[in-house]
């Protein structure tokens, strides 16, 4: 029983360390860019064989328009927010 625990603990701590580093780097990336994570047009669906983008209908210009709309919305929200 003790042998199983002595083999499990190093693997557990390495895995925990990898997860902590992953979330730490994601947090730093968010603080630097101030933007949430977002997918690409089609993204994983293209890898899985689904050629149709459910958000823009395979029209890259529509994705760009959505990005412009998101930036305008962010600017409005920033103007409405109170300074910390």
Secondary structure, DSSP 8 states (H G I E B T S, - for coil): -HHHHHHHHHHHHHHHHHHHHHHHHHHHHHHHH-------SSHHHHHTT----TTTTT-HHHHHHHHHHHHHHHHHHHHHS---
